[in-house]
Each structure stands twice: as structure tokens, then as C-alpha cells.
């Protein structure tokens, strides 16, 4: 088996590159064949994976070293991700993909298990579609409409993000952004059509603050929005917040850390194979924390292909 290791050396303000330097001796001493591909501004992870898939018609094994954004780029660069043997070594700021996968705690131990070349689990891949253009983006962890996407957008353009990442305080910028978005976001109405087992359910929300479409249990660096999510069940778990006033979320937010927020009447937990979401005005949309643009009409579904994980 030939391992293609894809690294974003600038990820998490240089943290990813440093972690890879500590890990590479594990690969060097394993006796296994591998090649390292470093992403750059001219050739990102998405493009690297696209080229690898075209140049390797037979079995392709990709190991990403980075955060959830690195996995997002990889699944969007691959035309047929289900044909690829995939592994991920978390080295970002959020690392929500692996929180509910119970992987070895140390990166070196995880690398050793990956090098055994055994598929130990499969995980679903989600896809979000923008109705106005037909454009699609895949996600491995989660997608979101409203609050969580707004937080990612604000944090992503903050001039303090790089500094805080270097200090190991990267989550702080997301916390600050969350409080600012709560104060400033306008929550309009929304119509959601949820499909499950061929049946459709039409839902209306007067003050849609958040709709998190979850494949895994966590997003946002450890917030357990969907404690019932199973990343291999072919369903997307929706966490919908519909508070009458945004400030109510200040009280709810601490409970999200422990997955206990569903006790509040304005929180709705649903699950289905796909969902269509229309909002009264355009809101921010994200996939795995990567914000593309605003939209007032998107649809979400789970693909038939699954990621085959070496771990």
C-alpha cells in the first residue's frame, strides 16, 4: 500500500506543519512507501486530491494531516471519495471529526495504526446544494445555516485569529464571535421539508436562529449539537434553534457543550435522509466550518458513497 500524505503546513498558524515534523519519523521507520504533498496558495488540498485521483486509477490511499477544513477540501476534491482509502490525523484547531470516533489520543499511535492499512470503519458524506446556482459542496462533519455559519464567517476574517492560534487560544476567537453574532443576527422565518423513509414532513419556524446539519456529534470545536448522531447511518441529524429572542441562546449555549440543550422548548432535534431549507432572507451557510456565501434556499442530503477510514 502506498500512502499519500497531504499536509497543510500553514494550518492552525503553523501548528499543523510542526505536528507533521514530529510524525514523519513514524512513517520513515515503518518501512512503508509514502509520499508527502504540501498544500500551498497555488495548489490547495482540494486540487492535490483531484490530481492524485486522476493519476492513481487503482487503489488510492490518502492521509490528511490538519483540521476539519483539510478533510472538507479532500472530500470535495475527490470525484469518487468512496473508492479511496482515507485517514486523518487531527492537527487543527477544532478537530470535531474525530471527537466521537474514539481514536488513539496520541498522534504517533494513530499514525502507527493507520500504517497497518486496515479499514476499521466507514463514515457518511453529506452534500449541500445551493438552489439558485445548483452549486454543491460536500461535508464530512457538519453543515450549517444561520448562527454557526455566521460565527465561522466572522472568526475567519478576524485579524486576531492567527495570533490566538499561535498562542494555543484559537477557540477564543470563535467564542467572542459567537457572542457578537448572537447580538447582531437577524432571525427570520424558515420553511424546512424533511424527508425520511420516503415520507416528507413540512416544518415552519418563525425565528430560525440556527440549523446545524450534523453527520458527527460535534462541531465548533467541541460543541455537541447532535448527541444522537451516528456518522454511518445514512441520515443527517438536524439541530434547529428557534428562540423568540436571540439572547435566549446565551442561556442555552453552555448546555450545548454537554449535549443537554434539547431540554429547551426552542431546540428541535430531527433526523432524515435529506432536507430542503428556505429562509425569509439570505443567511450564511457553512460546510465543515468553511463558509462559502449567503443563501436563502439550500438542500442537504447524505450521499450513497462513504469514506473508508484507516485508523
FENUR-V266607 format. One record per residue. N is the residue number from 1. PHI is phi in radians with two decimals (* if undefined). D_LAST is the distance of its C-alpha to the last C-alpha in Angstrom with 2 decimals. Layout:
N|PHI|D_LAST, N|PHI|D_LAST
This chain:
1|*|14.59, 2|-1.86|15.51, 3|-1.72|13.17, 4|-1.76|14.91, 5|-1.67|14.07, 6|-1.92|15.91, 7|-2.17|17.27, 8|-1.74|19.93, 9|-1.11|21.83, 10|-1.62|24.15, 11|-1.05|21.65, 12|0.89|22.52, 13|0.98|25.74, 14|1.67|24.27, 15|-1.08|21.64, 16|-1.07|18.78, 17|-1.07|20.62, 18|-1.17|21.17, 19|-1.13|17.55, 20|-1.12|16.76, 21|-1.06|19.74, 22|-1.32|18.37, 23|-1.49|14.98, 24|-1.01|16.61, 25|-1.01|18.02, 26|-1.09|14.64, 27|-1.22|14.41, 28|-1.09|18.15, 29|-1.53|18.18, 30|-1.40|15.47, 31|1.39|17.97, 32|-1.55|15.70, 33|-1.40|17.34, 34|-2.66|16.35, 35|-2.46|18.41, 36|-1.77|18.45, 37|-2.10|19.95, 38|-1.67|21.51, 39|-1.38|22.63, 40|-2.63|26.20, 41|-1.09|28.91, 42|-1.45|30.00, 43|-2.53|26.66, 44|-1.43|23.96, 45|-1.08|20.33, 46|-1.03|21.63, 47|-1.22|24.03, 48|-1.03|21.70, 49|-1.16|19.36, 50|-1.08|22.56, 51|-1.20|23.89, 52|-1.09|20.83, 53|-1.11|20.85, 54|-1.24|24.57, 55|-1.55|24.44, 56|-2.14|21.73, 57|-1.15|23.14, 58|-1.53|20.93, 59|-1.10|17.16, 60|-2.06|15.65, 61|-2.10|12.26, 62|-2.07|12.06, 63|-2.05|10.15, 64|-1.64|12.02, 65|-2.10|13.03, 66|2.89|15.20, 67|-1.75|15.99, 68|-1.09|16.00, 69|-1.12|18.81, 70|-1.16|16.80, 71|-1.15|14.57, 72|-1.03|17.94, 73|-1.11|19.50, 74|-1.11|16.88, 75|-1.20|17.22, 76|-1.47|20.95, 77|-1.46|21.23, 78|-1.60|19.81, 79|-1.23|22.43, 80|-2.23|20.19, 81|-1.07|16.64, 82|-1.21|15.99, 83|-1.53|16.59, 84|-1.72|13.93, 85|-1.43|10.45, 86|-2.18|8.82, 87|-2.53|6.39, 88|-2.46|7.91, 89|-1.92|9.03, 90|-1.17|11.69, 91|-2.61|15.05, 92|-1.96|17.56, 93|-1.70|20.13, 94|-1.69|18.92, 95|0.96|15.11, 96|-1.31|15.68, 97|-0.96|12.72, 98|-1.67|10.41, 99|-1.11|13.41, 100|-1.84|13.24, 101|-1.77|9.53, 102|0.92|10.02, 103|-1.50|7.28, 104|-0.98|8.75, 105|-1.18|11.92, 106|-1.69|12.33, 107|-1.05|10.94, 108|-1.10|11.72, 109|-1.16|9.71, 110|-1.12|6.47, 111|-1.05|7.86, 112|-1.10|8.71, 113|-1.17|5.57, 114|-1.06|4.74, 115|-1.18|8.41, 116|-1.24|8.46, 117|1.26|8.11, 118|-1.82|7.23, 119|-1.36|7.07, 120|-1.88|6.27, 121|-2.90|8.09, 122|-2.13|10.58, 123|-2.35|12.20, 124|-1.19|15.81, 125|-2.14|17.41, 126|-1.73|20.73, 127|-2.48|23.79, 128|-1.96|26.85, 129|-2.17|30.16, 130|-1.52|33.21, 131|-1.15|36.29, 132|-1.27|38.75, 133|-2.04|37.13, 134|1.42|34.57, 135|-1.11|31.93, 136|-2.18|28.35, 137|-2.40|25.21, 138|-1.59|21.75, 139|-2.56|19.48, 140|-1.81|15.95, 141|-1.75|16.79, 142|-2.85|20.56, 143|-2.30|23.96, 144|-2.76|27.20, 145|-2.23|30.97, 146|1.74|33.34, 147|-0.95|32.62, 148|-1.14|28.91, 149|-1.19|29.42, 150|-1.11|32.60, 151|-1.11|30.89, 152|-1.08|28.33, 153|-1.13|31.28, 154|-1.18|33.40, 155|-1.14|30.77, 156|-1.11|29.81, 157|-1.76|33.42, 158|-1.25|34.18, 159|-1.28|35.56, 160|-1.63|34.17, 161|-1.05|30.46, 162|-1.08|29.92, 163|-1.12|31.94, 164|-1.16|30.16, 165|-1.07|26.69, 166|-1.13|27.99, 167|-1.54|29.27, 168|1.34|26.01, 169|-2.07|27.82, 170|-1.04|26.30, 171|-1.20|26.12, 172|-1.11|29.88, 173|-1.14|30.79, 174|-1.25|29.03, 175|-1.15|30.94, 176|-1.10|34.19, 177|-1.10|33.61, 178|-1.06|32.96, 179|-1.16|36.36, 180|-1.22|38.05, 181|-1.18|36.71, 182|-0.99|37.84, 183|-1.23|41.29, 184|-1.80|41.56, 185|-1.29|39.81, 186|-1.62|42.15, 187|-1.74|40.84, 188|-1.67|42.42, 189|-1.48|42.29, 190|-2.63|39.67, 191|-2.04|39.56, 192|-2.16|36.29, 193|-1.92|36.09, 194|-1.82|33.15, 195|-1.95|32.41, 196|-2.61|30.93, 197|0.97|31.52, 198|1.41|34.15, 199|-1.84|36.13, 200|-1.92|36.76, 201|-2.18|37.56, 202|-1.69|39.44, 203|-2.21|39.07, 204|-2.15|41.15, 205|-2.26|40.49, 206|-1.39|43.32, 207|-2.35|41.41, 208|-1.24|37.86, 209|-1.59|36.30, 210|-2.71|32.62, 211|-2.35|30.53, 212|-1.74|26.79, 213|-1.71|24.89, 214|-1.88|21.57, 215|-1.67|18.43, 216|-1.79|16.55, 217|-1.36|18.64, 218|-1.99|19.08, 219|-2.65|20.66, 220|1.25|22.88, 221|1.42|20.93, 222|2.03|20.62, 223|-1.50|23.32, 224|-1.57|22.51, 225|-1.18|24.48, 226|-2.32|23.11, 227|-1.09|22.34, 228|-1.66|22.47, 229|-1.16|20.01, 230|-2.12|17.44, 231|-1.23|15.16, 232|-2.26|15.36, 233|-1.81|19.12, 234|1.30|20.65, 235|-2.11|22.70, 236|-1.86|23.20, 237|-1.66|24.29, 238|-1.78|27.24, 239|-1.96|28.41, 240|-2.00|31.99, 241|-1.96|34.28, 242|-2.32|37.97, 243|-1.32|39.96, 244|-1.14|43.65, 245|-2.27|43.40, 246|-0.97|40.50, 247|-1.10|41.30, 248|-1.09|40.23, 249|-1.25|36.63, 250|-1.04|37.32, 251|-1.33|37.66, 252|-1.38|34.68, 253|-0.92|32.17, 254|-1.05|31.51, 255|-1.24|30.69, 256|-1.13|27.91, 257|-0.96|25.89, 258|-1.87|25.78, 259|1.21|25.77, 260|-1.94|29.41, 261|-1.34|31.10, 262|-1.24|31.78, 263|-1.26|34.80, 264|-1.49|36.71, 265|-1.15|38.82, 266|-1.53|37.96, 267|-1.80|34.21, 268|-2.17|33.28, 269|-1.88|29.97, 270|-2.33|29.70, 271|-2.63|27.29, 272|-2.94|27.76, 273|-1.54|26.57, 274|-2.79|28.45, 275|-2.58|30.89, 276|-2.03|33.73, 277|-2.15|34.75, 278|-2.09|38.16, 279|-2.01|39.34, 280|-1.20|42.94, 281|-2.62|42.17, 282|-1.08|39.38, 283|-2.29|36.54, 284|-1.17|33.49, 285|-2.24|30.36, 286|-2.30|26.78, 287|-2.29|23.39, 288|0.94|20.44, 289|1.44|23.15, 290|-1.65|24.58, 291|-1.62|28.24, 292|-1.67|30.04, 293|-2.91|33.46, 294|-1.54|35.57, 295|-2.77|36.30, 296|-1.95|38.31, 297|-2.74|36.74, 298|-2.35|33.12, 299|-2.23|31.27, 300|-2.24|27.67, 301|-2.62|25.84, 302|-1.74|22.52, 303|-1.38|21.93, 304|-1.30|21.57, 305|-1.23|18.69, 306|-2.20|15.15, 307|-1.31|12.01, 308|-1.73|9.70, 309|-1.64|6.07, 310|-1.59|3.80, 311|-2.73|0.00
